[in-house]
């Protein structure tokens, strides 16, 4: 079998022909096209029309990608720089636990005590304890009587009477009921300091670019 020698002559000056020099690549075709559009020669093309890659001689120009791909608002905060707190679901408050969540109940003096239902019960909110009795086990029950209608009566487990989300001691007015729901059995959220909002993760890197930082596109 006879081998054939391939001449490499056409490729000898490839580096010079395409402007490859010391890691620097210059698009000759782009320069020529820009020069033709400007009505001049290739050598007269402005530096702003030249696109180069790598580091070469001083005076070469590298086009910024910021002009080609403008930044978009963060998809998490929509450019607002803050998101809803995931600890309190944006309310700024958390339900109290333990002793703070319970109403103190004294069974020895509970008869005649006044109570307010946090939700309308049988059409009424204000009640008085009329009587009490012990169940089959250790639970105690109290008979609640509506203040404005003595015929409206029902039995409640004392355990339910202790729940501050259901009952409040004394007779409260409407504005007091609303305030009690907001503050009496809730604590300020420590994660968001009661604001219900948290800084978006896009602000952690550079606070000066609040709505322009791209998180995911």
ABEGO torsion letter per residue (X at the ends): XBBBBBBAAAAAAAAAAAGBBGGBBBBAAAAAAAAAAAGBBAAABBAAABBBBEBBBBGBBBBBAAAABBBBBBAAAGGAGBBBBAAAGGAGBBBBBEAAABBBBBAAAABGBBBBBABBBGGBABBBBABBBBBABABBBBBBBBAABAABBBBBBAAAAABAAABBBEBBBAAAAAAAAAAAABBBBAAAGGAGBBBBAAAAABAABAAABBABX
